[in-house]
Amino acid sequence: YENIIRLVKELPATTSKVFNLYVIEGYSHKEIGVLLEMSEGTSKWHLSTARKILREKLEQIETRTTRRLVI
C-alpha cells in the first residue's frame, strides 16, 4: 500500500489529483471535471494515463524483485 501511494505521489500533479479523486475518494469524472475545471474526457484521460504509468512502474518493481529472488 505504501509503495503504491508513493508511486501515485510521483505522478504529474493533475494526473495524481484525478487518480486520487476517482480511485480513492470515489468522485465521478463529471464531479472531477467541475472540481478541477476540466472536461470529463480530460479527467478520463488523466486516469488512463495514471493507470498506465502505475502499471509500468509496478511491472518494473516486480521484474527487479523477481530477478533478486532468482539470483
N, C-alpha and C positions, 0 to 999 in steps of 0.2 A: 504494500500500500504506500509506504513512504517513498519508495523508488518511483512509483507512478506519479505521485504528487510532485516529486522533484522534476520529473520529465515534463509534466504539464506546465510547471513554472518556467521551464526553458523554452516553451513555445513563444512565437511572436505575441506581443501583448493582446491584440484584439482576438487572435485565434484562441489564446488561453482563456480570455473572458467568455467567449462564446462557448467553448468546451465546458467550462465550469457552470455557466448558467444553464446549459442544456442537460448535461450529463449528471452533474452533482446536485444542482438546485431545482431541476425539473421544469424550467421555463420552456415554453414553445418557441418556435422560430419567429412567430409573429410577435410574441412578447419581447423577445431579444431584439428584434428589429426596432421596436419602439424604444426600448431602454438604451440601445447603443446607436440609435439614429441611422439604421441601415435597412435595406430591404430583407425580406425573408430569404430570398435567394442568396444574398451575400452571407447571411447567417449560416445557411446550409453549406455554402462553400467553405467558410471558416471551420465548421465542424468536420467536414470531409477532409480538409487539409490537416486538422489536428489529429484525426484518427490515422491518417496516412503516416504522418511524422512519428506518432507514438508507436505505431505498428513496426515501422522500420527500426526505431531505437530499441524496442523490446526484442526484435529479432537479432540485433547486434549483440545485445546483452546475453541472450540465450546462446548465441554462437560462441561467445567468449567463455561462458560458463561451461558449455559442453566440451570445448577444447581443453579446459583445465581439468575436467573430470577424466578425460581420455588419457591425458599425458600422465 
